[in-house]
Amino acid sequence: MSGCLYLVPNLLGLVPPHSVLPQRTLDVARTLTTWIVETPKAARAFLAAVEVPVPIASLDIQALPAADAEADWRAMLAPALRGIDMGLLSDAGAPGIADPGAFLVAAAHDAGVRVVPLVGPSALLLGLMAAGMNGQRFAFHGYLPVKPEARAEALTGLERASRAQDATQLFIETPYRNATMIAALARTLAPGTLVCVAADLTLPTERIERRSAAQWRSVDAAWYDKRPALFLLHAPPAGRSPRSSPRTR
């Protein structure tokens, strides 16, 4: 009988683990001795924070290959195929989302290894919950282009898609470019398009602000630099106000 691949959410910042992780997630993380992780250094910091009961040096911690690398994913699951439970850990938030862990999860399904997602923080879901935008139809796009012209083209494309599909568009940016991104949003989007910036999620310094693109022009965005942030935009379809999204149970 094979072991399980547990998908263990990491913290989004320096907070007490029990403040954001339920007891079951903590209990499982403390029992696992075999890990596949995005970055070993970040994984060791997480395992120290959750107070694993054995020396961290004694744990089997293997780094994920890069998303575009050729990898023998089944070989990485060899412990699970021998009956040993394994953990998958991202550097921050839920594994398998915006990191190469999704390839390992797919390989686990193909190999017949049971996949068990555990509860914990996800910046995408927390930001979407708090934005007051359409949470029934949305898309995440990862990082947008860095060069100004390509970034502006990408933003107008997201705005068009949002208006055509009534869908919230989510993306992230390298933290030291957050202020630049906010300025680009304010400059590029239609004045009435809504933009939400959710920064330092789950931390004591958490800040979630939603404004129209025009209103963001008068905001001092320097506070957001060097802070992990999620960006969301929603351009309501013609004839519908930003507050009149459809309701379902």
MIDOSE-1310 file (N, C-alpha, C; in nm, 2 decimals, decimal comma, always signed):
residues 249
msgc	+0,09/-0,12/+0,00/+0,00/+0,00/+0,00/+0,09/+0,12/+0,00; +0,06/+0,22/-0,09/+0,14/+0,34/-0,10/+0,11/+0,44/+0,02; +0,21/+0,53/+0,04/+0,18/+0,63/+0,14/+0,10/+0,74/+0,07; +0,08/+0,85/+0,15/+0,01/+0,97/+0,10/+0,11/+1,08/+0,06
lylv	+0,07/+1,17/-0,03/+0,14/+1,29/-0,05/+0,05/+1,40/+0,01; +0,10/+1,46/+0,12/+0,03/+1,56/+0,19/+0,07/+1,70/+0,13; -0,03/+1,78/+0,10/+0,00/+1,91/+0,05/-0,01/+2,01/+0,16; +0,10/+2,06/+0,21/+0,11/+2,13/+0,34/+0,13/+2,28/+0,31
pnll	+0,03/+2,36/+0,35/+0,04/+2,51/+0,32/+0,15/+2,57/+0,42; +0,23/+2,65/+0,36/+0,33/+2,73/+0,44/+0,28/+2,86/+0,49; +0,34/+2,92/+0,58/+0,31/+3,05/+0,63/+0,33/+3,16/+0,52; +0,26/+3,27/+0,53/+0,28/+3,38/+0,43/+0,38/+3,48/+0,49
glvp	+0,43/+3,46/+0,61/+0,52/+3,55/+0,67/+0,55/+3,51/+0,81; +0,62/+3,59/+0,89/+0,66/+3,55/+1,02/+0,55/+3,58/+1,12; +0,47/+3,47/+1,14/+0,36/+3,47/+1,23/+0,36/+3,34/+1,31; +0,30/+3,33/+1,43/+0,30/+3,20/+1,50/+0,22/+3,10/+1,41
phsv	+0,27/+2,99/+1,39/+0,20/+2,89/+1,30/+0,05/+2,86/+1,35; +0,03/+2,85/+1,48/-0,10/+2,82/+1,52/-0,20/+2,93/+1,50; -0,16/+3,05/+1,46/-0,25/+3,16/+1,43/-0,31/+3,15/+1,29; -0,25/+3,07/+1,20/-0,30/+3,05/+1,07/-0,32/+2,91/+1,02
lpqr	-0,26/+2,82/+1,09/-0,27/+2,68/+1,06/-0,36/+2,60/+1,16; -0,45/+2,52/+1,11/-0,53/+2,44/+1,20/-0,45/+2,33/+1,26; -0,50/+2,27/+1,37/-0,43/+2,17/+1,44/-0,39/+2,05/+1,36; -0,48/+2,01/+1,27/-0,46/+1,89/+1,19/-0,34/+1,91/+1,10
tldv	-0,33/+2,03/+1,04/-0,21/+2,06/+0,95/-0,08/+2,06/+1,03; -0,09/+2,12/+1,15/+0,03/+2,11/+1,24/+0,07/+1,97/+1,27; -0,03/+1,89/+1,31/+0,00/+1,75/+1,35/+0,06/+1,67/+1,24; +0,01/+1,69/+1,12/+0,06/+1,61/+1,01/+0,20/+1,66/+0,98
artl	+0,22/+1,79/+0,97/+0,36/+1,84/+0,94/+0,46/+1,79/+1,04; +0,42/+1,78/+1,16/+0,52/+1,73/+1,27/+0,55/+1,58/+1,26; +0,47/+1,51/+1,19/+0,49/+1,36/+1,18/+0,57/+1,32/+1,05; +0,57/+1,41/+0,95/+0,63/+1,37/+0,83/+0,78/+1,38/+0,84
ttwi	+0,85/+1,29/+0,78/+1,00/+1,29/+0,78/+1,05/+1,30/+0,64; +0,97/+1,29/+0,54/+1,01/+1,30/+0,40/+0,94/+1,41/+0,33; +1,02/+1,50/+0,27/+0,96/+1,62/+0,21/+1,01/+1,65/+0,07; +0,92/+1,70/-0,02/+0,96/+1,76/-0,14/+0,92/+1,91/-0,13
vetp	+1,02/+2,00/-0,15/+0,99/+2,14/-0,12/+1,04/+2,23/-0,23; +0,98/+2,35/-0,23/+1,03/+2,45/-0,33/+1,17/+2,50/-0,31; +1,20/+2,53/-0,18/+1,33/+2,58/-0,14/+1,37/+2,51/-0,01; +1,47/+2,44/+0,00/+1,51/+2,37/+0,13/+1,52/+2,47/+0,25
kaar	+1,59/+2,59/+0,22/+1,61/+2,68/+0,33/+1,47/+2,73/+0,39; +1,38/+2,76/+0,30/+1,24/+2,81/+0,35/+1,17/+2,69/+0,42; +1,19/+2,57/+0,37/+1,13/+2,45/+0,43/+1,18/+2,43/+0,57; +1,31/+2,44/+0,59/+1,37/+2,43/+0,72/+1,32/+2,53/+0,82
afla	+1,30/+2,65/+0,77/+1,25/+2,76/+0,86/+1,10/+2,73/+0,90; +1,02/+2,67/+0,81/+0,89/+2,63/+0,84/+0,88/+2,52/+0,94; +0,97/+2,42/+0,92/+0,97/+2,30/+1,01/+1,02/+2,34/+1,15; +1,11/+2,44/+1,15/+1,15/+2,49/+1,28/+1,03/+2,56/+1,35
avev	+0,96/+2,64/+1,27/+0,85/+2,72/+1,33/+0,74/+2,63/+1,38; +0,71/+2,52/+1,32/+0,60/+2,43/+1,36/+0,65/+2,33/+1,47; +0,78/+2,34/+1,50/+0,84/+2,26/+1,61/+0,83/+2,11/+1,58; +0,89/+2,06/+1,47/+0,90/+1,92/+1,45/+0,98/+1,86/+1,56
pvpi	+0,94/+1,74/+1,61/+0,99/+1,68/+1,73/+1,13/+1,61/+1,71; +1,18/+1,61/+1,59/+1,31/+1,55/+1,56/+1,41/+1,65/+1,50; +1,54/+1,63/+1,50/+1,63/+1,72/+1,44/+1,60/+1,74/+1,29; +1,59/+1,87/+1,25/+1,56/+1,90/+1,11/+1,66/+1,83/+1,02
asld	+1,79/+1,82/+1,06/+1,89/+1,76/+0,98/+1,87/+1,62/+0,95; +1,78/+1,55/+1,04/+1,76/+1,41/+1,02/+1,64/+1,39/+0,91; +1,58/+1,49/+0,87/+1,47/+1,48/+0,78/+1,52/+1,47/+0,63; +1,45/+1,40/+0,55/+1,48/+1,38/+0,41/+1,40/+1,50/+0,34
iqal	+1,48/+1,60/+0,30/+1,42/+1,72/+0,23/+1,48/+1,73/+0,09; +1,40/+1,72/-0,01/+1,45/+1,72/-0,15/+1,38/+1,84/-0,22; +1,46/+1,92/-0,30/+1,41/+2,04/-0,36/+1,34/+2,00/-0,49; +1,23/+2,07/-0,52/+1,16/+2,05/-0,65/+1,25/+2,10/-0,76
paad	+1,25/+2,04/-0,88/+1,31/+2,10/-1,00/+1,24/+2,22/-1,04; +1,30/+2,30/-1,12/+1,24/+2,42/-1,18/+1,12/+2,38/-1,26; +1,03/+2,47/-1,28/+0,90/+2,43/-1,35/+0,93/+2,39/-1,49; +1,04/+2,44/-1,56/+1,06/+2,40/-1,70/+1,17/+2,30/-1,71
aead	+1,21/+2,24/-1,60/+1,32/+2,14/-1,60/+1,26/+2,00/-1,63; +1,34/+1,92/-1,70/+1,31/+1,78/-1,72/+1,33/+1,70/-1,58; +1,23/+1,63/-1,54/+1,24/+1,57/-1,41/+1,17/+1,43/-1,41; +1,23/+1,34/-1,33/+1,16/+1,21/-1,31/+1,07/+1,22/-1,19
wram	+0,95/+1,27/-1,21/+0,86/+1,30/-1,10/+0,83/+1,17/-1,03; +0,81/+1,06/-1,10/+0,78/+0,93/-1,03/+0,89/+0,89/-0,94; +1,01/+0,91/-0,98/+1,12/+0,87/-0,89/+1,12/+0,95/-0,76; +1,08/+1,08/-0,77/+1,07/+1,16/-0,65/+0,97/+1,10/-0,56
lapa	+0,87/+1,03/-0,61/+0,76/+0,97/-0,52/+0,80/+0,83/-0,47; +0,92/+0,79/-0,49/+0,96/+0,65/-0,45/+0,93/+0,62/-0,31; +0,95/+0,71/-0,21/+0,92/+0,68/-0,07/+0,77/+0,65/-0,06; +0,68/+0,73/-0,12/+0,54/+0,71/-0,11/+0,50/+0,58/-0,17
lrgi	+0,56/+0,54/-0,28/+0,54/+0,41/-0,34/+0,58/+0,30/-0,25; +0,67/+0,32/-0,16/+0,71/+0,22/-0,06/+0,63/+0,22/+0,06; +0,53/+0,31/+0,07/+0,44/+0,32/+0,18/+0,47/+0,43/+0,28; +0,56/+0,52/+0,25/+0,60/+0,63/+0,34/+0,52/+0,75/+0,31
dmgl	+0,46/+0,82/+0,40/+0,39/+0,94/+0,38/+0,49/+1,05/+0,35; +0,46/+1,14/+0,26/+0,54/+1,25/+0,22/+0,47/+1,38/+0,23; +0,55/+1,49/+0,23/+0,49/+1,62/+0,24/+0,54/+1,71/+0,12; +0,45/+1,79/+0,06/+0,49/+1,88/-0,04/+0,47/+2,02/+0,02
lsda	+0,57/+2,10/+0,01/+0,57/+2,24/+0,07/+0,62/+2,34/-0,03; +0,55/+2,45/-0,04/+0,59/+2,57/-0,12/+0,66/+2,66/-0,02; +0,72/+2,77/-0,08/+0,79/+2,87/+0,00/+0,69/+2,95/+0,08; +0,57/+2,97/+0,03/+0,47/+3,05/+0,10/+0,33/+3,01/+0,04
gapg	+0,24/+2,99/+0,14/+0,10/+2,96/+0,09/+0,08/+2,82/+0,05; -0,02/+2,80/-0,03/-0,06/+2,66/-0,07/+0,03/+2,60/-0,18; +0,08/+2,48/-0,16/+0,16/+2,42/-0,26/+0,08/+2,38/-0,38; +0,15/+2,37/-0,50/+0,09/+2,34/-0,62/+0,03/+2,46/-0,69
iadp	+0,03/+2,57/-0,63/-0,03/+2,70/-0,69/+0,08/+2,79/-0,72; +0,11/+2,82/-0,84/+0,22/+2,91/-0,88/+0,35/+2,86/-0,84; +0,37/+2,73/-0,83/+0,50/+2,67/-0,81/+0,50/+2,53/-0,88; +0,62/+2,48/-0,90/+0,63/+2,35/-0,98/+0,57/+2,23/-0,91
gafl	+0,52/+2,25/-0,79/+0,47/+2,13/-0,72/+0,35/+2,07/-0,79; +0,28/+2,14/-0,87/+0,17/+2,09/-0,94/+0,21/+1,96/-1,03; +0,33/+1,97/-1,08/+0,38/+1,85/-1,16/+0,39/+1,73/-1,07; +0,44/+1,75/-0,95/+0,45/+1,63/-0,86/+0,31/+1,58/-0,82
vaaa	+0,22/+1,67/-0,80/+0,08/+1,62/-0,77/+0,02/+1,54/-0,88; +0,05/+1,59/-1,00/+0,00/+1,52/-1,12/+0,06/+1,38/-1,13; +0,19/+1,37/-1,10/+0,26/+1,24/-1,10/+0,21/+1,15/-1,00; +0,17/+1,21/-0,88/+0,12/+1,12/-0,77/-0,01/+1,06/-0,82
hdag	-0,10/+1,14/-0,88/-0,22/+1,08/-0,93/-0,20/+0,97/-1,03; -0,10/+0,99/-1,12/-0,07/+0,89/-1,22/-0,02/+0,77/-1,16; +0,06/+0,78/-1,05/+0,12/+0,66/-0,99/+0,03/+0,60/-0,89; -0,09/+0,65/-0,87/-0,18/+0,59/-0,77/-0,15/+0,63/-0,63
vrvv	-0,08/+0,73/-0,60/-0,05/+0,78/-0,47/-0,16/+0,87/-0,42; -0,21/+0,85/-0,31/-0,32/+0,93/-0,26/-0,27/+1,07/-0,23; -0,34/+1,17/-0,28/-0,31/+1,32/-0,26/-0,40/+1,37/-0,15; -0,35/+1,44/-0,05/-0,43/+1,49/+0,06/-0,40/+1,64/+0,08
plvg	-0,48/+1,73/+0,04/-0,46/+1,87/+0,06/-0,50/+1,91/+0,20; -0,41/+1,99/+0,27/-0,44/+2,03/+0,40/-0,48/+2,18/+0,40; -0,55/+2,22/+0,51/-0,60/+2,36/+0,52/-0,49/+2,45/+0,57; -0,48/+2,57/+0,51/-0,39/+2,67/+0,55/-0,40/+2,79/+0,46
psal	-0,31/+2,89/+0,48/-0,33/+3,02/+0,40/-0,30/+3,01/+0,26; -0,38/+3,07/+0,17/-0,36/+3,09/+0,03/-0,38/+3,23/+0,00; -0,28/+3,30/-0,05/-0,29/+3,45/-0,07/-0,40/+3,47/-0,18; -0,41/+3,38/-0,28/-0,51/+3,41/-0,38/-0,65/+3,41/-0,33
llgl	-0,68/+3,31/-0,25/-0,82/+3,30/-0,19/-0,84/+3,41/-0,09; -0,74/+3,44/-0,01/-0,76/+3,54/+0,09/-0,79/+3,68/+0,03; -0,70/+3,71/-0,07/-0,72/+3,83/-0,15/-0,85/+3,84/-0,22; -0,89/+3,73/-0,28/-1,02/+3,73/-0,35/-1,14/+3,75/-0,26
maag	-1,13/+3,68/-0,14/-1,24/+3,70/-0,04/-1,25/+3,84/+0,00; -1,14/+3,91/+0,02/-1,14/+4,05/+0,07/-1,16/+4,16/-0,03; -1,15/+4,13/-0,16/-1,16/+4,23/-0,26/-1,30/+4,28/-0,29; -1,40/+4,21/-0,26/-1,53/+4,25/-0,29/-1,56/+4,25/-0,44
mngq	-1,49/+4,17/-0,51/-1,51/+4,16/-0,66/-1,58/+4,03/-0,69; -1,59/+3,99/-0,82/-1,66/+3,87/-0,85/-1,58/+3,75/-0,81; -1,62/+3,68/-0,71/-1,55/+3,56/-0,66/-1,61/+3,43/-0,73; -1,70/+3,45/-0,82/-1,76/+3,33/-0,89/-1,69/+3,30/-1,02
rfaf	-1,62/+3,40/-1,07/-1,55/+3,39/-1,20/-1,42/+3,47/-1,19; -1,30/+3,40/-1,20/-1,18/+3,47/-1,18/-1,06/+3,39/-1,24; -0,95/+3,46/-1,27/-0,83/+3,39/-1,33/-0,71/+3,45/-1,27; -0,61/+3,37/-1,24/-0,48/+3,41/-1,19/-0,38/+3,40/-1,30
hgyl	-0,29/+3,50/-1,31/-0,20/+3,51/-1,42/-0,05/+3,51/-1,38; -0,02/+3,49/-1,26/+0,12/+3,49/-1,22/+0,18/+3,63/-1,23; +0,30/+3,64/-1,28/+0,37/+3,77/-1,30/+0,34/+3,82/-1,44; +0,33/+3,95/-1,45/+0,31/+4,02/-1,58/+0,44/+4,07/-1,63
pvkp	+0,45/+4,11/-1,75/+0,58/+4,16/-1,81/+0,64/+4,28/-1,73; +0,77/+4,29/-1,73/+0,84/+4,40/-1,66/+0,85/+4,52/-1,74; +0,88/+4,51/-1,87/+0,89/+4,63/-1,96/+0,76/+4,71/-1,97; +0,77/+4,84/-1,96/+0,65/+4,92/-1,95/+0,55/+4,90/-2,06
eara	+0,60/+4,89/-2,18/+0,50/+4,87/-2,30/+0,43/+4,74/-2,29; +0,51/+4,63/-2,26/+0,45/+4,50/-2,25/+0,36/+4,49/-2,13; +0,40/+4,55/-2,02/+0,31/+4,55/-1,90/+0,18/+4,62/-1,93; +0,18/+4,74/-2,00/+0,06/+4,81/-2,03/-0,03/+4,73/-2,12
ealt	+0,03/+4,66/-2,21/-0,05/+4,58/-2,30/-0,12/+4,46/-2,23; -0,04/+4,40/-2,14/-0,10/+4,30/-2,06/-0,21/+4,35/-1,97; -0,19/+4,46/-1,91/-0,30/+4,52/-1,82/-0,43/+4,55/-1,90; -0,41/+4,61/-2,01/-0,53/+4,64/-2,09/-0,60/+4,51/-2,14
gler	-0,52/+4,40/-2,17/-0,57/+4,28/-2,20/-0,65/+4,21/-2,09; -0,60/+4,22/-1,97/-0,67/+4,17/-1,85/-0,80/+4,25/-1,83; -0,80/+4,38/-1,85/-0,91/+4,47/-1,83/-1,02/+4,43/-1,94; -0,98/+4,41/-2,06/-1,08/+4,36/-2,16/-1,14/+4,23/-2,13
asra	-1,06/+4,13/-2,08/-1,11/+4,00/-2,04/-1,20/+4,01/-1,92; -1,17/+4,10/-1,83/-1,26/+4,12/-1,71/-1,39/+4,17/-1,75; -1,39/+4,27/-1,84/-1,52/+4,33/-1,88/-1,60/+4,23/-1,97; -1,53/+4,16/-2,06/-1,61/+4,07/-2,14/-1,67/+3,95/-2,07
qdat	-1,59/+3,90/-1,97/-1,63/+3,78/-1,90/-1,69/+3,81/-1,76; -1,69/+3,93/-1,72/-1,73/+3,96/-1,58/-1,65/+3,88/-1,48; -1,51/+3,88/-1,50/-1,42/+3,80/-1,43/-1,32/+3,88/-1,36; -1,29/+3,85/-1,23/-1,18/+3,92/-1,16/-1,05/+3,86/-1,21
qlfi	-0,95/+3,95/-1,23/-0,82/+3,91/-1,28/-0,72/+3,93/-1,16; -0,64/+3,83/-1,13/-0,55/+3,83/-1,02/-0,40/+3,81/-1,08; -0,31/+3,88/-1,02/-0,17/+3,86/-1,06/-0,08/+3,91/-0,94; +0,05/+3,88/-0,95/+0,15/+3,92/-0,85/+0,26/+3,99/-0,92
etpy	+0,34/+4,05/-0,83/+0,46/+4,13/-0,88/+0,58/+4,11/-0,78; +0,70/+4,12/-0,83/+0,81/+4,12/-0,74/+0,80/+4,23/-0,64; +0,81/+4,21/-0,51/+0,77/+4,31/-0,42/+0,84/+4,45/-0,43; +0,96/+4,45/-0,48/+1,02/+4,59/-0,49/+0,97/+4,66/-0,61
rnat	+0,89/+4,60/-0,69/+0,83/+4,67/-0,81/+0,68/+4,70/-0,78; +0,63/+4,68/-0,66/+0,49/+4,70/-0,63/+0,44/+4,85/-0,66; +0,52/+4,95/-0,62/+0,48/+5,08/-0,64/+0,47/+5,12/-0,79; +0,57/+5,06/-0,86/+0,57/+5,08/-1,01/+0,45/+5,02/-1,07
miaa	+0,41/+4,90/-1,02/+0,29/+4,84/-1,07/+0,16/+4,92/-1,04; +0,15/+4,97/-0,92/+0,03/+5,05/-0,88/+0,02/+5,17/-0,97; +0,14/+5,24/-1,00/+0,14/+5,35/-1,09/+0,09/+5,31/-1,23; +0,14/+5,20/-1,27/+0,10/+5,15/-1,41/-0,05/+5,12/-1,42
lart	-0,10/+5,06/-1,31/-0,25/+5,03/-1,31/-0,33/+5,16/-1,31; -0,29/+5,26/-1,23/-0,36/+5,39/-1,23/-0,35/+5,46/-1,36; -0,24/+5,45/-1,43/-0,21/+5,52/-1,55/-0,28/+5,45/-1,67; -0,29/+5,32/-1,67/-0,32/+5,24/-1,79/-0,47/+5,21/-1,80
lapg	-0,53/+5,18/-1,68/-0,67/+5,13/-1,68/-0,77/+5,24/-1,70; -0,89/+5,20/-1,74/-1,00/+5,30/-1,74/-1,03/+5,35/-1,60; -1,06/+5,48/-1,58/-1,08/+5,54/-1,45/-1,17/+5,46/-1,36; -1,27/+5,40/-1,41/-1,37/+5,33/-1,32/-1,33/+5,18/-1,29
tlvc	-1,23/+5,13/-1,35/-1,19/+4,99/-1,33/-1,14/+4,98/-1,18; -1,19/+4,88/-1,11/-1,16/+4,86/-0,97/-1,03/+4,78/-0,96; -0,94/+4,83/-0,87/-0,82/+4,76/-0,84/-0,81/+4,74/-0,69; -0,77/+4,62/-0,65/-0,75/+4,59/-0,51/-0,60/+4,54/-0,49
vaad	-0,54/+4,59/-0,39/-0,40/+4,55/-0,36/-0,41/+4,49/-0,21; -0,37/+4,36/-0,20/-0,38/+4,30/-0,07/-0,23/+4,26/-0,04; -0,18/+4,33/+0,06/-0,04/+4,31/+0,10/-0,02/+4,26/+0,24; +0,09/+4,18/+0,26/+0,12/+4,13/+0,40/+0,00/+4,05/+0,45
ltlp	-0,06/+3,97/+0,37/-0,17/+3,89/+0,42/-0,14/+3,80/+0,53; -0,22/+3,80/+0,63/-0,21/+3,73/+0,76/-0,11/+3,79/+0,86; -0,04/+3,89/+0,82/+0,06/+3,95/+0,91/+0,00/+4,07/+0,99; +0,06/+4,11/+1,10/+0,00/+4,22/+1,17/+0,00/+4,35/+1,09
teri	+0,08/+4,36/+0,99/+0,08/+4,48/+0,90/-0,01/+4,46/+0,78; -0,09/+4,36/+0,78/-0,18/+4,34/+0,66/-0,25/+4,47/+0,62; -0,26/+4,49/+0,49/-0,33/+4,60/+0,43/-0,40/+4,56/+0,30; -0,53/+4,58/+0,30/-0,61/+4,54/+0,18/-0,69/+4,67/+0,14
errs	-0,66/+4,72/+0,03/-0,73/+4,85/-0,02/-0,78/+4,83/-0,16; -0,91/+4,87/-0,18/-0,98/+4,86/-0,31/-1,02/+5,00/-0,35; -0,98/+5,04/-0,46/-1,01/+5,17/-0,52/-1,03/+5,16/-0,67; -1,09/+5,27/-0,73/-1,09/+5,27/-0,87/-0,95/+5,31/-0,92
aaqw	-0,92/+5,28/-1,05/-0,79/+5,31/-1,10/-0,76/+5,46/-1,09; -0,87/+5,54/-1,11/-0,85/+5,69/-1,10/-0,81/+5,73/-0,95; -0,87/+5,66/-0,85/-0,84/+5,69/-0,71/-0,70/+5,65/-0,67; -0,65/+5,54/-0,74/-0,51/+5,50/-0,70/-0,41/+5,60/-0,74
rsvd	-0,44/+5,70/-0,83/-0,35/+5,80/-0,88/-0,30/+5,89/-0,77; -0,38/+5,91/-0,67/-0,35/+6,00/-0,56/-0,30/+5,93/-0,43; -0,27/+5,80/-0,45/-0,22/+5,72/-0,33/-0,07/+5,71/-0,33; -0,01/+5,73/-0,22/+0,14/+5,71/-0,20/+0,16/+5,56/-0,19
aawy	+0,21/+5,50/-0,30/+0,22/+5,36/-0,31/+0,35/+5,31/-0,25; +0,44/+5,40/-0,20/+0,57/+5,36/-0,15/+0,56/+5,25/-0,03; +0,45/+5,26/+0,04/+0,43/+5,17/+0,16/+0,43/+5,02/+0,11; +0,38/+5,00/-0,01/+0,37/+4,86/-0,06/+0,50/+4,80/-0,11
dkrp	+0,60/+4,88/-0,14/+0,72/+4,83/-0,19/+0,79/+4,73/-0,09; +0,84/+4,63/-0,14/+0,91/+4,52/-0,06/+0,82/+4,45/+0,03; +0,69/+4,45/+0,00/+0,59/+4,36/+0,08/+0,53/+4,27/-0,02; +0,51/+4,14/+0,02/+0,44/+4,05/-0,07/+0,30/+4,10/-0,09
alfl	+0,25/+4,11/-0,22/+0,12/+4,16/-0,25/+0,06/+4,09/-0,36; -0,08/+4,09/-0,35/-0,16/+4,03/-0,46/-0,24/+4,15/-0,52; -0,25/+4,15/-0,65/-0,32/+4,25/-0,73/-0,44/+4,19/-0,79; -0,56/+4,26/-0,78/-0,68/+4,21/-0,84/-0,75/+4,33/-0,91
lhap	-0,80/+4,30/-1,03/-0,88/+4,41/-1,10/-1,01/+4,35/-1,15; -1,10/+4,44/-1,16/-1,23/+4,40/-1,21/-1,29/+4,52/-1,29; -1,32/+4,49/-1,41/-1,39/+4,60/-1,50/-1,53/+4,55/-1,52; -1,63/+4,61/-1,46/-1,77/+4,55/-1,48/-1,82/+4,56/-1,62
pagr	-1,90/+4,47/-1,67/-1,95/+4,48/-1,80/-2,03/+4,60/-1,82; -2,04/+4,65/-1,94/-2,12/+4,77/-1,97/-2,26/+4,76/-1,92; -2,30/+4,86/-1,85/-2,44/+4,87/-1,80/-2,45/+4,81/-1,66; -2,34/+4,76/-1,60/-2,35/+4,70/-1,47/-2,25/+4,78/-1,38
sprs	-2,30/+4,82/-1,26/-2,21/+4,89/-1,17/-2,11/+4,80/-1,11; -2,00/+4,85/-1,05/-1,90/+4,76/-0,99/-1,96/+4,68/-0,87; -2,07/+4,73/-0,81/-2,13/+4,67/-0,69/-2,24/+4,57/-0,72; -2,27/+4,55/-0,85/-2,39/+4,47/-0,88/-2,36/+4,34/-0,94
sprt	-2,26/+4,27/-0,89/-2,22/+4,14/-0,94/-2,34/+4,04/-0,91; -2,36/+3,94/-0,99/-2,47/+3,85/-0,97/-2,45/+3,77/-0,85; -2,56/+3,73/-0,79/-2,56/+3,65/-0,66/-2,60/+3,51/-0,68; -2,54/+3,42/-0,61/-2,58/+3,28/-0,61/-2,57/+3,24/-0,46
r	-2,63/+3,13/-0,43/-2,62/+3,07/-0,30/-2,48/+3,01/-0,28
